[in-house]
């Protein structure tokens, strides 16, 4: 794919996106049906909302891809400011679910601002990095580029939403790495980040427990007490995947969705893929993600505009990080974080936000 034309990469990219969205619809019909029936007496409650999110996201995608990127960028500084303020206000006025204050109640729907903030942060950092101010010191540039994004990230962390925080931190590092800022800055930032990361990991008991459980490999020892306690989700996820074998139990035949696997239609939908479609089905999904992410990065490398190149890299890094963490968490390769699987997991805010980002990726740049 390295020497392939951009037009071919775009076709591969769109094919991957459409395939993953289609797979997500089919999986959510099965994975969310039991929960929808239990909570709302409607098997199709979640899938209907999932499809509405896809339609809204597609509307934004088609609108944004026809716009001039420079026109979109004009609104980003005020957008970044409003995002930071809204995330701060969310800490007091947001809707609490699962112990986190992450949602805004819009009446018909509940919206998660941390998802759209990922798009805003990518655009803001890419724009600010590409600006050149005469006689500006490196410190002032870093302050201009990262002050508001890091402040927004901090507000997301204390909701608490460690998964979104980790995603943003990874995106920021990637943008630093591919930018024209001093080569040593990304590596220095890694070195000095170990202390705050350690402190953040210890800030919440449940988070510290997840990390230590993973580091000590407690879920791999077969201890019954652990498997029924702190390793319950991971154990049920592994059971679901292993029961699928090579070809799976078949579409709509998941047993884990009947309550044994919490969040089967969101955080652990990859386990349902393994259970219903087996190793082959899971391999196909992974292959589609490889096609998607590699095509995004190759499109970025062919982009002449430094600003747009960074935007596309940020979007690719976002999808890559969340995919790795979600799939890895389902089998215990990485700690469970609650990050959804892009395009497939149920999550209206996440779906709309990522389609908005892709619409901006396809927008034109008029010089």
Secondary structure, DSSP 8 states (H G I E B T S, - for coil): -TTS-HHHHHHHHHHHHHHHHHHHHHHHHHHTHHHHHHHHS-TTHHHHHHHHHHHHHHHHHHHHTTSBHHHHHHTHHHHHHHHHHHHHHHHHHSEEETTEEEEEE-SS-EEEHHHHHHHHHHHHHHHHHH---TT--HHHHHHHHHHHHHHHHHHHHTTT-HHHHHHHHHHHHHHHHHSSS-THHHHHHHHHHHHHHHHHHHHSHHHHHHHHHHHTTGGGS--HHHHTTTTHHHHHHHHHHHHTTTT-S-TT--SGGGTTSTTTTTTTHHHHHHHHHHHHHHHHHHHHHHHHHHHHHHHHHT-S-HHHHHHHHHHHHHHHHHHHHHHHHHHTSS-------TTTS--HHHHHHHHHHHHHHT-B---
